[in-house]
Amino acid sequence: MLELYHGGLTTCSKQVRLTLREKNIDYVSRFVDLRSYEHYGSQYLRINPNGLVPTLVHDGTAIINSLAIMEYIDDVFPDPPLRPADPKLRAAMRRWLSTSDITHMSVMTLTYNAFLKPEVEALGESDKQLIMAANPVPERRERIRRIAYGGYSAEEEARAMDMTAFTLGQMEAALINSDWIVESEYSLADISLFALTHRLSELDAEIFDAKIFPGVVGWHKRMKARPAVAAILEPGTDETPPTGPTNLSGIT
Ligand SMILES: N[C@@H](CCC(=O)N[C@@H](CS)C(=O)NCC(=O)O)C(=O)O
């Protein structure tokens, strides 16, 4: 029995949902409503003490961290393989997973300011305190504190953009003569980085532009043409309900 606790189109949920779709693996979808802070509820914290999505539960064992989950899926369900067999190419793939993880921090700063800040800022003081107290990870708690009281500065946003552009530049070099990030082998590297470029497109980020990064934008289009990608982006897949208003009902 395979269950995926996920947040729909959040970056890390997308990574795992796409990995499962590429392999046509059946699983039970358990939507975790981040808008009501269900991921900080005692029930969810029992399977993921970091209070983050996603979590894969396989025959009763919880596996956390999206990149670890993706590799686990490829270990247990090897067909079709999503990691190169050649050790050098596999190392290259892991380098990109690490790059996506580091860059996610910067993309998160942009996301928090653009999407979450208006909602968190509008909460009353006691609700802000409740969310911060419920958040188990100090780094994430600090992020909530920042957006609750003014948000990231223009300078911090510019630094986050800079780091994101640096990664897009490295991807551009890799994609100039190649359809996929690791030479001709479609892999977890493509999946993990696509989750980020998809978020950049949602953010309407100016740097995500074909005039600046034609190779990356071309690759992003190739990704979107894959049936598995189109399937996970379809509204309502994996029983993802339409997003509701922010509330704190999930904190228990
Ligand atoms: N890749 C890491 C990070 C996961 C992560 O950052 N998840 C975000 C969504 S992309 C989340 O749960 N955010 C909710 C929060 O920080 O409160 C993991 O899978 O543990």
Ligand as a Chemical Component Dictionary entry (heavy atoms), coordinates in Angstrom:
data_LIG
# 
_chem_comp.id                   LIG 
_chem_comp.type                 NON-POLYMER 
_chem_comp.pdbx_formal_charge   0 
_chem_comp.three_letter_code    LIG 
# 
loop_
_chem_comp_atom.comp_id 
_chem_comp_atom.atom_id 
_chem_comp_atom.alt_atom_id 
_chem_comp_atom.type_symbol 
_chem_comp_atom.charge 
_chem_comp_atom.model_Cartn_x 
_chem_comp_atom.model_Cartn_y 
_chem_comp_atom.model_Cartn_z 
_chem_comp_atom.pdbx_ordinal 
LIG N1  N1  N 0 12.334 19.005 -0.020 1  
LIG C1  C1  C 0 12.117 19.163 1.413  2  
LIG C2  C2  C 0 11.399 20.462 1.703  3  
LIG C3  C3  C 0 9.898  20.329 1.612  4  
LIG C4  C4  C 0 9.192  21.670 1.601  5  
LIG O1  O1  O 0 9.814  22.730 1.680  6  
LIG N2  N2  N 0 7.874  21.619 1.472  7  
LIG C5  C5  C 0 7.108  22.845 1.467  8  
LIG C6  C6  C 0 6.295  22.896 0.209  9  
LIG S1  S1  S 0 7.376  22.952 -1.205 10 
LIG C7  C7  C 0 6.228  22.868 2.686  11 
LIG O2  O2  O 0 5.773  21.845 3.176  12 
LIG N3  N3  N 0 6.003  24.064 3.213  13 
LIG C8  C8  C 0 5.157  24.277 4.327  14 
LIG C9  C9  C 0 5.801  25.061 5.425  15 
LIG O3  O3  O 0 7.023  25.342 5.371  16 
LIG O4  O4  O 0 5.064  25.415 6.331  17 
LIG C10 C10 C 0 11.329 17.989 1.939  18 
LIG O5  O5  O 0 10.664 17.318 1.131  19 
LIG O6  O6  O 0 11.347 17.759 3.152  20 
# 
loop_
_chem_comp_bond.comp_id 
_chem_comp_bond.atom_id_1 
_chem_comp_bond.atom_id_2 
_chem_comp_bond.value_order 
_chem_comp_bond.pdbx_ordinal 
LIG N1  C1  SING 1  
LIG C1  C2  SING 2  
LIG C1  C10 SING 3  
LIG C2  C3  SING 4  
LIG C3  C4  SING 5  
LIG C4  O1  DOUB 6  
LIG C4  N2  SING 7  
LIG N2  C5  SING 8  
LIG C5  C6  SING 9  
LIG C5  C7  SING 10 
LIG C6  S1  SING 11 
LIG C7  O2  DOUB 12 
LIG C7  N3  SING 13 
LIG N3  C8  SING 14 
LIG C8  C9  SING 15 
LIG C9  O3  DOUB 16 
LIG C9  O4  SING 17 
LIG C10 O5  DOUB 18 
LIG C10 O6  SING 19 
# 
